[in-house]
Each structure stands twice: as C-alpha cells, then as structure tokens.
C-alpha cells in the first residue's frame, strides 16, 4: 500500500514538472514571422497610423536633362498621435489624380523599391529630428504638370500595414 501511494505521488510530481507549460524551444527561436506579437507590451508602443506632411511636393528639374524629384515627408504616429521613430519598411507608389471621382486614384505611374528602415543607421539617416518625420527623395523620370497621388504604405514589425494618400502638387 505504501508503494502504491508513493508511486502515485511520484507520478503526480513528475506530471507537474513535465506538463507545467514550459516550452521545449530555447529562447529566441520563435517560428513566427513578425518581430513582436500583439500581446507583448512593446507592440502597443509601435506606429498606429502614418501621415504625409503637407510640405511634400514635386521639385521640377532644374536643367532639361535632369530628373524631377518628389520630396516626401512622412511621420509615424502612435496611438496618442505622438510622432515616433520606428523600425519599419516604406513603399511609395504614384498614381494619376482623377478629379471629381469617387475613387481619385487612377492609373499607377511609378512604384519605387521598398525602403527598409529596420537598420538603425539607415533609419537615422532619413530621420529629420526638427520635424519628427522621415525625409524621402523619390526620383521621377519625367516632370508631370498635373497633380498626382502619392500612396505610402508602411509595414510595421508587428505585421500591421498602414496606408496614407496625399495629393502632390508641383512647385
């Protein structure tokens, strides 16, 4: 009888030790593709929305042979509308602007390569601290006299995708 009682207690203690919710994976080998999960406290400090500042414009080419550029100022805003710096990836697209339409975005004109700001040095190079925003110079092949829509997509480390549209006017 004593051995049966001892074996039951031993089995109970071993069951608690092995099935107490411990993970078999070593720390840092999480198989999820995102940097942070939504349940972690750090994910609440990330960007909640993006905004394109109104000083964004098309700078026309100075000489006939050079290209025009779009000078885009983009800020990331947290849940309390504070401008923040974050490790994100930006994608810029330029669309024709269709006036007096329910959907003003027309044909897509240009898609620039993604700009990865997850590296601290690259992030700091594009950051304008006095504006609390990022500055991007996007080259244009030809100068367009008409207004266009700049569509900005931000890919956050948490897996969230944020979008903003801005009508860009020539100077």
LOKE-799356 format. One record per atom (N, C-alpha, C): atom name; x, y, z. Coordinates in steps of 0.05 Angstrom, whole numbers. Example, Ala and Ser with C-alpha at 12.3 -4.5 7.8 and 13.67 -1.06 7.14 Angstrom:
REM LOKE-799356
[r 'N' [264 -114 156]] [r 'CA' [246 -90 156]] [r 'C' [264 -66 156]] [r 'N' [257 -45 142]] [r 'CA' [273 -21 143]] [r 'C' [258 1 157]] 
***
This chain:
REM LOKE-799356
[r 'N' [16 -24 0]] [r 'CA' [0 0 0]] [r 'C' [17 25 0]] [r 'N' [40 24 15]] [r 'CA' [57 47 16]] [r 'C' [70 52 -11]] [r 'N' [77 31 -25]] [r 'CA' [89 35 -51]] [r 'C' [70 46 -72]] [r 'N' [45 39 -70]] [r 'CA' [25 50 -89]] [r 'C' [21 80 -83]] [r 'N' [19 87 -58]] [r 'CA' [16 115 -50]] [r 'C' [41 131 -58]] [r 'N' [65 120 -54]] [r 'CA' [90 133 -62]] [r 'C' [91 136 -92]] [r 'N' [84 116 -108]] [r 'CA' [84 117 -137]] [r 'C' [64 138 -147]] [r 'N' [41 140 -135]] [r 'CA' [21 160 -144]] [r 'C' [31 188 -139]] [r 'N' [44 193 -116]] [r 'CA' [55 219 -110]] [r 'C' [78 225 -130]] [r 'N' [95 206 -135]] [r 'CA' [117 210 -153]] [r 'C' [107 216 -182]] [r 'N' [87 201 -190]] [r 'CA' [75 205 -217]] [r 'C' [62 234 -218]] [r 'N' [49 243 -197]] [r 'CA' [37 269 -197]] [r 'C' [58 291 -198]] [r 'N' [80 288 -183]] [r 'CA' [101 308 -184]] [r 'C' [115 309 -211]] [r 'N' [120 286 -223]] [r 'CA' [132 285 -249]] [r 'C' [114 297 -271]] [r 'N' [88 291 -268]] [r 'CA' [69 303 -287]] [r 'C' [68 333 -286]] [r 'N' [69 344 -261]] [r 'CA' [70 373 -258]] [r 'C' [96 384 -270]] [r 'N' [118 371 -266]] [r 'CA' [144 381 -276]] [r 'C' [145 381 -306]] [r 'N' [134 360 -319]] [r 'CA' [136 359 -349]] [r 'C' [114 374 -363]] [r 'N' [91 377 -351]] [r 'CA' [68 389 -365]] [r 'C' [60 415 -353]] [r 'N' [79 430 -342]] [r 'CA' [72 455 -328]] [r 'C' [72 479 -348]] [r 'N' [73 474 -373]] [r 'CA' [72 496 -392]] [r 'C' [99 506 -401]] [r 'N' [119 492 -395]] [r 'CA' [146 500 -404]] [r 'C' [149 494 -434]] [r 'N' [163 512 -447]] [r 'CA' [167 509 -476]] [r 'C' [192 491 -481]] [r 'N' [190 475 -501]] [r 'CA' [212 458 -509]] [r 'C' [233 473 -525]] [r 'N' [224 497 -537]] [r 'CA' [242 512 -553]] [r 'C' [260 530 -536]] [r 'N' [285 533 -543]] [r 'CA' [302 552 -529]] [r 'C' [293 580 -535]] [r 'N' [299 600 -518]] [r 'CA' [291 627 -523]] [r 'C' [303 638 -548]] [r 'N' [287 655 -562]] [r 'CA' [297 667 -587]] [r 'C' [293 651 -612]] [r 'N' [280 627 -610]] [r 'CA' [276 610 -634]] [r 'C' [247 609 -641]] [r 'N' [233 631 -637]] [r 'CA' [205 633 -643]] [r 'C' [201 630 -674]] [r 'N' [182 614 -682]] [r 'CA' [179 610 -711]] [r 'C' [160 630 -724]] [r 'N' [150 650 -709]] [r 'CA' [132 669 -722]] [r 'C' [148 689 -739]] [r 'N' [136 699 -761]] [r 'CA' [150 716 -780]] [r 'C' [152 745 -770]] [r 'N' [136 753 -749]] [r 'CA' [136 781 -740]] [r 'C' [156 785 -718]] [r 'N' [164 810 -714]] [r 'CA' [183 816 -694]] [r 'C' [170 817 -666]] [r 'N' [146 827 -664]] [r 'CA' [132 828 -639]] [r 'C' [104 817 -643]] [r 'N' [94 805 -622]] [r 'CA' [66 796 -622]] [r 'C' [48 818 -611]] [r 'N' [23 817 -618]] [r 'CA' [5 838 -609]] [r 'C' [1 836 -579]] [r 'N' [6 813 -566]] [r 'CA' [2 810 -538]] [r 'C' [26 821 -521]] [r 'N' [48 827 -534]] [r 'CA' [71 837 -519]] [r 'C' [67 867 -513]] [r 'N' [78 876 -491]] [r 'CA' [74 904 -484]] [r 'C' [88 923 -504]] [r 'N' [109 914 -517]] [r 'CA' [123 932 -536]] [r 'C' [106 938 -561]] [r 'N' [88 920 -568]] [r 'CA' [73 924 -592]] [r 'C' [54 948 -590]] [r 'N' [47 955 -565]] [r 'CA' [29 978 -561]] [r 'C' [44 1005 -565]] [r 'N' [70 1005 -566]] [r 'CA' [86 1029 -570]] [r 'C' [93 1034 -599]] [r 'N' [84 1017 -617]] [r 'CA' [91 1020 -645]] [r 'C' [72 1039 -659]] [r 'N' [77 1043 -685]] [r 'CA' [60 1062 -701]] [r 'C' [31 1052 -703]] [r 'N' [13 1071 -701]] [r 'CA' [-15 1065 -704]] [r 'C' [-26 1076 -730]] [r 'N' [-13 1097 -741]] [r 'CA' [-21 1108 -767]] [r 'C' [2 1124 -778]] [r 'N' [1 1130 -804]] [r 'CA' [21 1147 -816]] [r 'C' [8 1172 -828]] [r 'N' [24 1192 -831]] [r 'CA' [14 1217 -842]] [r 'C' [36 1229 -861]] [r 'N' [27 1239 -884]] [r 'CA' [45 1252 -903]] [r 'C' [42 1282 -897]] [r 'N' [64 1295 -891]] [r 'CA' [63 1324 -884]] [r 'C' [57 1341 -908]] [r 'N' [43 1363 -905]] [r 'CA' [35 1380 -928]] [r 'C' [58 1394 -942]] [r 'N' [83 1393 -931]] [r 'CA' [105 1405 -945]] [r 'C' [117 1386 -967]] [r 'N' [104 1363 -970]] [r 'CA' [112 1344 -991]] [r 'C' [105 1356 -1018]] [r 'N' [124 1356 -1037]] [r 'CA' [119 1368 -1063]] [r 'C' [137 1356 -1084]] [r 'N' [132 1363 -1109]] [r 'CA' [148 1355 -1132]] [r 'C' [167 1378 -1138]] [r 'N' [193 1373 -1138]] [r 'CA' [212 1393 -1145]] [r 'C' [219 1389 -1175]] [r 'N' [212 1409 -1192]] [r 'CA' [217 1406 -1220]] [r 'C' [247 1405 -1226]] [r 'N' [254 1393 -1249]] [r 'CA' [282 1391 -1257]] [r 'C' [293 1419 -1263]] [r 'N' [318 1423 -1253]] [r 'CA' [330 1449 -1258]] [r 'C' [340 1452 -1287]] [r 'N' [351 1431 -1297]] [r 'CA' [361 1431 -1325]] [r 'C' [343 1412 -1341]] [r 'N' [344 1415 -1367]] [r 'CA' [326 1399 -1384]] [r 'C' [334 1369 -1384]] [r 'N' [359 1363 -1378]] [r 'CA' [367 1335 -1378]] [r 'C' [364 1321 -1351]] [r 'N' [360 1335 -1330]] [r 'CA' [358 1322 -1304]] [r 'C' [329 1314 -1297]] [r 'N' [327 1297 -1278]] [r 'CA' [301 1286 -1270]] [r 'C' [288 1304 -1248]] [r 'N' [262 1303 -1246]] [r 'CA' [248 1315 -1223]] [r 'C' [249 1296 -1200]] [r 'N' [243 1307 -1176]] [r 'CA' [242 1290 -1152]] [r 'C' [218 1298 -1136]] [r 'N' [207 1278 -1122]] [r 'CA' [187 1283 -1102]] [r 'C' [201 1283 -1075]] [r 'N' [197 1305 -1060]] [r 'CA' [208 1307 -1033]] [r 'C' [185 1301 -1015]] [r 'N' [186 1277 -1003]] [r 'CA' [164 1267 -986]] [r 'C' [172 1267 -957]] [r 'N' [155 1279 -940]] [r 'CA' [159 1279 -911]] [r 'C' [137 1262 -899]] [r 'N' [145 1241 -886]] [r 'CA' [126 1221 -875]] [r 'C' [131 1219 -845]] [r 'N' [110 1220 -829]] [r 'CA' [113 1216 -800]] [r 'C' [96 1192 -791]] [r 'N' [107 1178 -771]] [r 'CA' [93 1156 -758]] [r 'C' [81 1166 -732]] [r 'N' [56 1159 -728]] [r 'CA' [42 1168 -704]] [r 'C' [33 1144 -687]] [r 'N' [37 1146 -661]] [r 'CA' [29 1124 -643]] [r 'C' [-1 1127 -636]] [r 'N' [-11 1111 -618]] [r 'CA' [-39 1111 -611]] [r 'C' [-48 1138 -599]] [r 'N' [-29 1154 -589]] [r 'CA' [-36 1180 -577]] [r 'C' [-29 1203 -595]] [r 'N' [-24 1198 -621]] [r 'CA' [-17 1218 -641]] [r 'C' [9 1232 -635]] [r 'N' [28 1218 -623]] [r 'CA' [55 1229 -619]] [r 'C' [72 1219 -642]] [r 'N' [88 1236 -653]] [r 'CA' [106 1228 -675]] [r 'C' [129 1212 -664]] [r 'N' [133 1188 -676]] [r 'CA' [153 1170 -666]] [r 'C' [172 1160 -688]] [r 'N' [194 1149 -680]] [r 'CA' [213 1136 -698]] [r 'C' [210 1106 -693]] [r 'N' [210 1090 -714]] [r 'CA' [206 1061 -711]] [r 'C' [220 1046 -734]] [r 'N' [227 1021 -729]] [r 'CA' [239 1004 -750]] [r 'C' [218 993 -768]] [r 'N' [213 1006 -791]] [r 'CA' [192 998 -810]] [r 'C' [203 997 -838]] [r 'N' [186 988 -856]] [r 'CA' [193 987 -885]] [r 'C' [171 1004 -899]] [r 'N' [181 1023 -916]] [r 'CA' [162 1040 -931]] [r 'C' [161 1032 -960]] [r 'N' [137 1034 -972]] [r 'CA' [134 1031 -1001]] [r 'C' [119 1055 -1011]] [r 'N' [129 1067 -1033]] [r 'CA' [117 1090 -1045]] [r 'C' [107 1083 -1073]] [r 'N' [83 1093 -1080]] [r 'CA' [71 1089 -1106]] [r 'C' [59 1116 -1115]] [r 'N' [61 1122 -1140]] [r 'CA' [50 1146 -1151]] [r 'C' [27 1139 -1171]] [r 'N' [4 1152 -1167]] [r 'CA' [-20 1147 -1183]] [r 'C' [-28 1173 -1196]] [r 'N' [-42 1171 -1219]] [r 'CA' [-55 1194 -1231]] [r 'C' [-77 1203 -1213]] [r 'N' [-82 1229 -1213]] [r 'CA' [-104 1240 -1197]] [r 'C' [-128 1245 -1216]] [r 'N' [-150 1233 -1210]] [r 'CA' [-174 1236 -1226]] [r 'C' [-193 1255 -1211]] [r 'N' [-198 1278 -1222]] [r 'CA' [-215 1297 -1208]] [r 'C' [-245 1289 -1211]] [r 'N' [-260 1298 -1191]] [r 'CA' [-289 1293 -1190]] [r 'C' [-296 1264 -1193]] [r 'N' [-283 1247 -1178]] [r 'CA' [-288 1219 -1179]] [r 'C' [-290 1207 -1151]] [r 'N' [-306 1186 -1148]] [r 'CA' [-308 1174 -1121]] [r 'C' [-281 1161 -1113]] [r 'N' [-267 1150 -1132]] [r 'CA' [-241 1139 -1127]] [r 'C' [-221 1156 -1143]] [r 'N' [-207 1175 -1130]] [r 'CA' [-190 1194 -1145]] [r 'C' [-164 1181 -1155]] [r 'N' [-157 1157 -1146]] [r 'CA' [-133 1144 -1156]] [r 'C' [-138 1132 -1184]] [r 'N' [-122 1141 -1203]] [r 'CA' [-124 1130 -1230]] [r 'C' [-103 1109 -1234]] [r 'N' [-91 1110 -1257]] [r 'CA' [-71 1090 -1265]] [r 'C' [-45 1094 -1248]] [r 'N' [-33 1071 -1240]] [r 'CA' [-8 1073 -1225]] [r 'C' [14 1080 -1245]] [r 'N' [29 1101 -1238]] [r 'CA' [51 1111 -1255]] [r 'C' [78 1099 -1247]] [r 'N' [84 1099 -1222]] [r 'CA' [111 1091 -1213]] [r 'C' [108 1075 -1186]] [r 'N' [124 1055 -1183]] [r 'CA' [128 1041 -1158]] [r 'C' [158 1041 -1152]] [r 'N' [165 1054 -1130]] [r 'CA' [194 1054 -1122]] [r 'C' [200 1029 -1106]] [r 'N' [225 1021 -1106]] [r 'CA' [233 998 -1089]] [r 'C' [228 1004 -1059]] [r 'N' [222 983 -1044]] [r 'CA' [217 987 -1016]] [r 'C' [241 999 -1002]] [r 'N' [236 1016 -982]] [r 'CA' [257 1029 -967]] [r 'C' [256 1016 -939]] [r 'N' [277 1001 -932]] [r 'CA' [278 986 -907]] [r 'C' [292 1003 -886]] [r 'N' [277 1010 -865]] [r 'CA' [288 1027 -844]] [r 'C' [291 1010 -818]] [r 'N' [294 984 -820]] [r 'CA' [298 968 -796]] [r 'C' [327 969 -786]] [r 'N' [345 978 -803]] [r 'CA' [373 982 -795]] [r 'C' [375 1010 -781]] [r 'N' [386 1011 -757]] [r 'CA' [387 1037 -742]] [r 'C' [401 1059 -757]] [r 'N' [423 1053 -771]] [r 'CA' [438 1074 -786]] [r 'C' [421 1085 -809]] [r 'N' [408 1067 -824]] [r 'CA' [391 1076 -846]] [r 'C' [367 1092 -836]] [r 'N' [356 1083 -814]] [r 'CA' [333 1097 -802]] [r 'C' [341 1125 -793]] [r 'N' [365 1128 -781]] [r 'CA' [373 1154 -771]] [r 'C' [381 1173 -794]] [r 'N' [391 1162 -817]] [r 'CA' [398 1179 -840]] [r 'C' [374 1193 -852]] [r 'N' [351 1181 -852]] [r 'CA' [328 1193 -864]] [r 'C' [310 1208 -844]] [r 'N' [317 1207 -818]] [r 'CA' [301 1220 -797]] [r 'C' [308 1249 -795]] [r 'N' [288 1266 -796]] [r 'CA' [291 1295 -792]] [r 'C' [280 1302 -764]] [r 'N' [298 1305 -745]] [r 'CA' [290 1308 -717]] [r 'C' [274 1333 -712]] [r 'N' [280 1355 -726]] [r 'CA' [265 1380 -721]] [r 'C' [236 1378 -731]] [r 'N' [231 1361 -750]] [r 'CA' [204 1357 -759]] [r 'C' [190 1332 -747]] [r 'N' [207 1315 -735]] [r 'CA' [197 1290 -724]] [r 'C' [184 1273 -746]] [r 'N' [198 1272 -769]] [r 'CA' [188 1258 -793]] [r 'C' [212 1248 -809]] [r 'N' [205 1230 -828]] [r 'CA' [225 1220 -846]] [r 'C' [225 1236 -872]] [r 'N' [248 1240 -884]] [r 'CA' [250 1254 -910]] [r 'C' [259 1234 -931]] [r 'N' [243 1233 -953]] [r 'CA' [250 1215 -975]] [r 'C' [251 1232 -1000]] [r 'N' [272 1226 -1017]] [r 'CA' [274 1239 -1043]] [r 'C' [269 1217 -1064]] [r 'N' [247 1219 -1077]] [r 'CA' [239 1199 -1096]] [r 'C' [242 1209 -1125]] [r 'N' [260 1197 -1141]] [r 'CA' [265 1207 -1168]] [r 'C' [241 1202 -1187]] [r 'N' [237 1222 -1204]] [r 'CA' [216 1219 -1225]] [r 'C' [230 1219 -1252]] [r 'N' [221 1203 -1270]] [r 'CA' [232 1201 -1297]] [r 'C' [226 1226 -1313]] [r 'N' [202 1235 -1312]] [r 'CA' [193 1258 -1327]] [r 'C' [176 1276 -1309]] [r 'N' [177 1301 -1314]] [r 'CA' [162 1320 -1298]] [r 'C' [133 1320 -1307]] [r 'N' [116 1319 -1288]] [r 'CA' [87 1318 -1294]] [r 'C' [75 1344 -1285]] [r 'N' [61 1358 -1302]] [r 'CA' [49 1384 -1295]] [r 'C' [23 1380 -1279]] [r 'N' [11 1357 -1282]] [r 'CA' [-14 1352 -1268]] [r 'C' [-9 1341 -1240]] [r 'N' [-29 1343 -1223]] [r 'CA' [-27 1333 -1196]] [r 'C' [-28 1302 -1196]] [r 'N' [-14 1290 -1177]] [r 'CA' [-13 1261 -1174]] [r 'C' [-19 1254 -1145]] [r 'N' [-25 1229 -1140]] [r 'CA' [-30 1219 -1113]] [r 'C' [-6 1201 -1105]] [r 'N' [6 1209 -1083]] [r 'CA' [28 1192 -1072]] [r 'C' [15 1174 -1051]] [r 'N' [18 1148 -1056]] [r 'CA' [7 1128 -1037]] [r 'C' [30 1116 -1022]] [r 'N' [29 1119 -995]] [r 'CA' [51 1109 -978]] [r 'C' [40 1086 -962]] [r 'N' [55 1064 -962]] [r 'CA' [49 1040 -946]] [r 'C' [72 1035 -927]] [r 'N' [65 1030 -902]] [r 'CA' [85 1025 -881]] [r 'C' [80 997 -870]] [r 'N' [101 981 -870]] [r 'CA' [100 954 -860]] [r 'C' [113 954 -832]] [r 'N' [98 949 -811]] [r 'CA' [108 950 -784]] [r 'C' [119 923 -775]] [r 'N' [137 923 -755]] [r 'CA' [148 897 -745]] [r 'C' [126 879 -734]] [r 'N' [104 889 -725]] [r 'CA' [83 873 -713]] [r 'C' [66 859 -735]] [r 'N' [71 866 -760]] [r 'CA' [56 854 -782]] [r 'C' [34 872 -792]] [r 'N' [30 895 -778]] [r 'CA' [9 914 -786]] [r 'C' [18 929 -811]] [r 'N' [-1 936 -828]] [r 'CA' [4 951 -853]] [r 'C' [-12 977 -851]] [r 'N' [2 999 -853]] [r 'CA' [-11 1026 -851]] [r 'C' [-9 1040 -878]] [r 'N' [-30 1054 -886]] [r 'CA' [-31 1068 -912]] [r 'C' [-38 1097 -909]] [r 'N' [-28 1113 -927]] [r 'CA' [-36 1142 -929]] [r 'C' [-34 1151 -958]] [r 'N' [-53 1168 -966]] [r 'CA' [-53 1180 -992]] [r 'C' [-49 1210 -990]] [r 'N' [-35 1222 -1009]] [r 'CA' [-30 1251 -1009]] [r 'C' [-29 1261 -1037]] [r 'N' [-43 1283 -1043]] [r 'CA' [-43 1295 -1069]] [r 'C' [-18 1313 -1071]] [r 'N' [0 1306 -1089]] [r 'CA' [25 1320 -1092]] [r 'C' [22 1341 -1114]] [r 'N' [29 1366 -1108]] [r 'CA' [26 1387 -1128]] [r 'C' [54 1396 -1135]] [r 'N' [58 1405 -1160]] [r 'CA' [84 1416 -1169]] [r 'C' [88 1443 -1157]] [r 'N' [114 1450 -1153]] [r 'CA' [120 1476 -1141]] [r 'C' [116 1498 -1161]] 
***
